[in-house]
Structures are given as structure tokens and as C-alpha cells.
Amino acid sequence: MSVSGEFPAGEDREVRIEGDLDAAVALVTVRGHWDLSLGQAVTTKLHKCLAEHPEALIVDLTGLRDPHSASAPIWISAQRAAAAREPAVQMALCIPPHLPLADKMQRLGIRRFMPVYARVRQARVAIAARLPLTERLSVTLPPDPDAPSLARILIGDACLAWGLPDLMHRSRLVISELVTNAVEHAGTPIVVEVSLRGRGVHLTVSDGVAAPPRLLEPVRPRPGRPLDERGLGMRTVRAAAAAWGWLPTRTGKVVWATVQGRLAEPPPTDC
């Protein structure tokens, strides 16, 4: 997901977001000479990335030309926004130590709140060690008609194992739509993963095509089709999930959705 096309032709500038296969860690890469237009593009992309609520965010500034460290306030604001999420998003910067920006961030004391690494690989290893251990189940499926059914079985087993039977129906609806969309429009092997997020579940479907998921029109369900099979199009995801989105990956894309328990109705109060 690049915004390089928003800059004048011939300028080597880019802001790109990339996720991993379970959308847990997002990588934002910024390249080019820092100025107002690049700053606006970075702010927009950081807001979008945090709205996707990954577990961690790595910002690669290796290719950023910022000799006067004018971008420093952007990274400080982003760290505060990441920390304010519930749960908080861990954030790290990648800045080669010889760049003026690295020295600037050091003098601002930002390292106490947001680690700075010389390379993306170092940041990935460090972030992985800091992420909380999470219950996860995953399966790799071929792009055939049985894939949605197999994915529903995985999600149902997860919800029962984690004591969340109230989420099972909606979670199975969502995973059916995501997997069917991948089967019909990607046609590549599909990785399905479900992880425990508090009292909710986080669902991801990864495939080998970078194009965004298609929002299909509802189709009329066939007689005898189980209620939690596909039939209402991707709009089912919008209705059943608390949030959903997608990110490009190195090999295609990952589409994610979070299903949360509904809050209990408050008890009536006496007038």
C-alpha cells in the first residue's frame, strides 16, 4: 500500500504499509526527502495503520532524508497515539545510528518509551520477544469449495476451547465470507488464523494476491444451506465484526476482522 503516486512525478518518495500474515505487526516504510507533503502523507498512513490496531508498529526510516530532524514531532505524536490504544500498540523506529534523526530522538529521550533500532530485522526480533503470548490456531487451506467449511470448523473449535460459545456463530459467519472471498478472487493457498483477544477473537485470512478484498453483493441462499454459510456477501463482515480491514503483505494480503462479545444490557433503574 504505497502513496508514492501522491507526489510529483520523478520524486523518489514513498510511504508504504505492510502487514505480516496474521496482521499482528505492521511495517510502515518512509522514503525520500522530508517536507510538508511527505509529512502529511505519513500522518495519514500512521492514522490508518493505528486504526487497524495491530499488536505492534515498526516504522522504517532508513530511507528518509531528514538532515534537520524536522520529522521528530510526528514520531512522538504517533507513539502517544499508539500508547493510547486499548490495548496499547507497541511501536519502534528503525533509524541508522549515523543519521541526525537518531541523535535527535536520543536527546529527546524517546528511547525510554519507543525503542530505536538500526535495522528492521533487529526491530522484528525484539518486538516478537515483547509481544504477549496469545492463544492461536491456524490452518493452511487450498482454494477449493471445501475451504470455508474447514475454516468454520477451526473457528468453532477455537471458540469452544476458549470458553466463548457466544461468539461462535458470528465468528463462523465472518470467516466464511473472508475465506470464500479469497477462494473466488485470489485462487491461491489460504492461511486462516484465529487468536484470542481479551473477550473477543481476531480472525485473519491471508492469500497470495495483493488486490483489496471485494465487497460482493448479497446472493440468495440456496434451500437447505446452513445459516452460517456464505450468502450475504462481505457485508456480513461489517455487520458481525466489531472492526475489519486489510493490509498488503510481502506475498499478497491479509484480511482481518475482530469479533467481540456484546455488552450485557444494563439493569433497569428505578425512576
C-alpha positions as CSV (number, residue, x, y, z in Angstrom):
1,M,0.0,0.0,0.0
2,S,2.0,2.9,-1.3
3,V,1.2,6.6,-1.6
4,S,4.2,7.4,-3.9
5,G,1.7,8.3,-6.6
6,E,0.6,11.3,-4.5
7,F,3.9,13.1,-5.0
8,P,5.1,14.9,-8.1
9,A,6.3,12.7,-10.9
10,G,10.0,11.9,-10.7
11,E,10.3,12.4,-7.0
12,D,11.6,9.3,-5.2
13,R,9.3,9.4,-2.2
14,E,7.1,6.7,-0.7
15,V,5.0,5.8,2.3
16,R,4.2,2.1,2.4
17,I,2.3,-0.1,4.9
18,E,2.9,-3.8,5.0
19,G,1.5,-6.4,7.4
20,D,2.6,-9.9,8.4
21,L,0.4,-12.9,7.8
22,D,-1.6,-12.5,11.0
23,A,-1.8,-8.7,10.9
24,A,-0.1,-8.6,14.3
25,V,2.9,-6.5,13.3
26,A,2.6,-3.6,10.8
27,L,5.6,-2.1,9.0
28,V,5.5,1.5,7.7
29,T,8.3,2.4,5.4
30,V,9.1,6.1,4.7
31,R,11.5,7.1,1.9
32,G,12.5,10.4,0.4
33,H,13.2,14.0,1.4
34,W,11.1,15.2,4.4
35,D,8.9,18.1,3.6
36,L,5.3,19.2,4.3
37,S,3.7,16.9,1.7
38,L,5.6,13.9,2.9
39,G,4.7,14.7,6.5
40,Q,1.0,14.9,5.6
41,A,1.2,11.5,3.8
42,V,3.0,10.0,6.8
43,T,0.4,11.3,9.2
44,T,-2.4,9.9,7.2
45,K,-0.8,6.5,6.9
46,L,0.1,6.3,10.5
47,H,-3.5,7.1,11.5
48,K,-4.8,4.4,9.1
49,C,-2.3,1.9,10.5
50,L,-3.2,2.5,14.1
51,A,-6.9,2.3,13.2
52,E,-6.2,-1.2,12.0
53,H,-5.0,-1.8,15.6
54,P,-2.0,-4.2,15.1
55,E,-0.2,-5.5,18.2
56,A,2.9,-3.7,17.1
57,L,4.0,-1.0,14.7
58,I,7.5,-0.7,13.2
59,V,8.4,2.5,11.3
60,D,11.4,2.1,8.9
61,L,13.1,5.5,8.4
62,T,16.3,4.0,6.8
63,G,15.5,5.7,3.5
64,L,14.3,9.0,5.0
65,R,16.3,12.1,4.2
66,D,15.7,14.4,7.2
67,P,19.0,16.3,7.9
68,H,17.4,18.8,10.3
69,S,15.3,16.1,12.2
70,A,12.1,18.0,11.3
71,S,10.1,14.8,11.4
72,A,10.7,14.2,15.1
73,P,7.3,15.6,16.4
74,I,5.5,13.2,14.0
75,W,7.1,10.1,15.6
76,I,6.5,11.4,19.1
77,S,2.8,12.0,18.4
78,A,2.5,8.6,16.8
79,Q,4.0,6.9,19.9
80,R,1.5,8.7,22.1
81,A,-1.4,7.7,19.9
82,A,-0.2,4.1,19.9
83,A,0.2,4.0,23.6
84,A,-3.4,5.4,24.0
85,R,-4.9,2.5,22.1
86,E,-6.7,-0.2,24.2
87,P,-4.8,-2.5,24.3
88,A,-1.7,-0.3,23.6
89,V,0.2,-0.8,20.3
90,Q,3.9,-1.3,20.8
91,M,5.9,1.0,18.5
92,A,9.5,1.0,17.4
93,L,11.6,3.1,15.0
94,C,14.4,2.0,12.6
95,I,17.0,4.7,12.2
96,P,20.6,4.1,11.2
97,P,22.7,5.5,14.1
98,H,24.8,7.8,11.8
99,L,21.7,9.8,10.8
100,P,21.0,13.1,12.6
101,L,17.4,12.0,13.4
102,A,18.8,9.1,15.5
103,D,20.8,11.6,17.6
104,K,17.7,13.8,17.9
105,M,15.5,11.1,19.2
106,Q,18.2,10.0,21.6
107,R,18.4,13.6,23.0
108,L,14.6,13.8,23.3
109,G,14.7,10.7,25.5
110,I,12.2,8.9,23.2
111,R,14.1,5.7,23.6
112,R,12.5,5.3,27.1
113,F,9.1,5.0,25.5
114,M,9.8,3.8,22.0
115,P,12.9,1.7,21.1
116,V,15.0,2.7,18.2
117,Y,16.8,0.0,16.1
118,A,19.4,0.3,13.3
119,R,17.7,-2.4,11.1
120,V,14.2,-3.7,10.6
121,R,15.3,-7.2,11.2
122,Q,16.5,-6.2,14.7
123,A,13.2,-4.5,15.4
124,R,11.2,-7.5,14.3
125,V,13.1,-9.9,16.6
126,A,12.9,-7.5,19.6
127,I,9.2,-6.8,19.0
128,A,8.4,-10.5,18.7
129,A,10.1,-11.2,22.1
130,R,8.0,-8.4,23.7
131,L,4.6,-9.4,22.3
132,P,2.3,-11.2,24.8
133,L,1.8,-14.9,24.4
134,T,-1.5,-15.3,22.7
135,E,-3.7,-18.4,22.1
136,R,-3.7,-19.0,18.4
137,L,-4.9,-21.7,16.0
138,S,-4.1,-21.7,12.3
139,V,-4.6,-23.8,9.2
140,T,-3.5,-23.6,5.6
141,L,-6.2,-24.4,3.1
142,P,-6.3,-25.0,-0.7
143,P,-8.5,-22.6,-2.7
144,D,-11.4,-25.0,-3.2
145,P,-15.1,-25.1,-2.2
146,D,-14.4,-27.0,1.0
147,A,-12.2,-24.3,2.4
148,P,-14.9,-22.2,4.0
149,S,-16.3,-25.3,5.8
150,L,-12.9,-26.3,7.1
151,A,-12.3,-22.7,8.3
152,R,-15.6,-22.7,10.1
153,I,-14.7,-25.9,11.9
154,L,-11.4,-24.3,13.1
155,I,-13.2,-21.2,14.4
156,G,-15.9,-23.2,16.1
157,D,-13.3,-25.4,17.9
158,A,-11.4,-22.3,19.0
159,C,-14.4,-20.5,20.4
160,L,-15.4,-23.6,22.4
161,A,-11.9,-24.3,23.6
162,W,-11.6,-20.6,24.8
163,G,-15.0,-20.6,26.5
164,L,-16.5,-18.2,24.0
165,P,-19.6,-20.1,22.6
166,D,-21.5,-16.8,22.3
167,L,-19.0,-15.7,19.6
168,M,-19.1,-18.8,17.6
169,H,-22.0,-18.1,15.2
170,R,-20.8,-14.6,14.3
171,S,-17.2,-15.7,14.0
172,R,-18.2,-18.5,11.7
173,L,-20.2,-16.2,9.6
174,V,-17.3,-13.8,9.2
175,I,-14.7,-16.5,8.4
176,S,-17.0,-18.0,5.8
177,E,-17.1,-14.6,4.0
178,L,-13.4,-13.9,4.2
179,V,-12.4,-17.4,3.0
180,T,-14.9,-17.6,0.3
181,N,-13.8,-14.2,-1.0
182,A,-10.2,-15.5,-1.0
183,V,-11.2,-18.7,-2.9
184,E,-13.2,-16.8,-5.5
185,H,-10.9,-13.8,-6.1
186,A,-7.4,-15.0,-5.1
187,G,-7.3,-18.7,-6.1
188,T,-4.1,-19.2,-4.0
189,P,-3.4,-21.2,-0.9
190,I,-5.1,-19.6,2.1
191,V,-3.8,-19.2,5.7
192,V,-6.6,-18.9,8.3
193,E,-5.7,-17.9,11.8
194,V,-7.8,-17.2,14.9
195,S,-6.3,-15.7,18.1
196,L,-7.7,-14.8,21.4
197,R,-8.1,-11.0,22.1
198,G,-9.4,-10.5,25.6
199,R,-13.1,-11.5,25.4
200,G,-13.0,-11.5,21.6
201,V,-11.4,-13.3,18.7
202,H,-9.2,-11.9,16.0
203,L,-9.6,-13.6,12.6
204,T,-7.2,-13.3,9.7
205,V,-7.2,-14.8,6.2
206,S,-4.0,-14.4,4.1
207,D,-3.8,-15.1,0.3
208,G,-1.3,-14.5,-2.5
209,V,-3.0,-11.6,-4.3
210,A,-2.3,-8.0,-3.3
211,A,-5.6,-6.6,-4.6
212,P,-8.0,-5.5,-1.9
213,P,-10.9,-7.8,-1.0
214,R,-14.1,-7.3,-3.0
215,L,-17.4,-6.3,-1.3
216,L,-19.8,-8.6,-3.1
217,E,-23.5,-8.1,-3.5
218,P,-25.7,-10.4,-1.4
219,V,-26.7,-13.7,-3.0
220,R,-29.9,-15.6,-2.4
221,P,-29.1,-18.6,-0.1
222,R,-29.9,-22.0,-1.5
223,P,-32.6,-24.1,0.2
224,G,-31.0,-26.3,2.9
225,R,-27.9,-24.2,3.2
226,P,-26.8,-23.8,6.8
227,L,-27.3,-20.4,8.2
228,D,-23.7,-19.8,9.0
229,E,-22.6,-20.5,5.4
230,R,-22.0,-17.7,2.9
231,G,-25.0,-16.0,1.5
232,L,-25.0,-12.3,2.4
233,G,-21.7,-11.2,0.8
234,M,-18.9,-9.3,2.5
235,R,-21.4,-7.0,4.1
236,T,-21.9,-9.8,6.7
237,V,-18.4,-9.0,7.9
238,R,-19.4,-5.3,8.5
239,A,-22.5,-6.4,10.4
240,A,-21.0,-9.2,12.5
241,A,-17.5,-7.9,13.3
242,A,-16.5,-5.0,15.7
243,A,-13.9,-4.0,13.1
244,W,-12.3,-5.3,10.0
245,G,-9.7,-4.2,7.4
246,W,-6.8,-5.4,5.2
247,L,-3.1,-4.9,4.8
248,P,-0.7,-5.9,2.0
249,T,2.0,-8.4,2.8
250,R,5.2,-9.5,1.1
251,T,3.4,-12.3,-0.6
252,G,-0.2,-10.9,-1.1
253,K,-2.5,-9.5,1.5
254,V,-4.1,-10.3,4.9
255,V,-7.7,-9.5,5.6
256,W,-8.6,-9.4,9.3
257,A,-11.7,-9.0,11.5
258,T,-12.3,-8.8,15.2
259,V,-15.4,-10.3,16.8
260,Q,-16.2,-9.2,20.3
261,G,-18.8,-10.1,22.9
262,R,-21.8,-7.9,23.1
263,L,-22.1,-5.9,26.3
264,A,-24.9,-7.0,28.6
265,E,-27.9,-4.7,28.9
266,P,-27.7,-2.5,31.9
267,P,-30.1,-3.4,34.7
268,P,-33.3,-1.2,34.8
269,T,-33.2,1.7,37.3
270,D,-36.0,2.9,39.4
271,C,-37.4,6.2,38.4
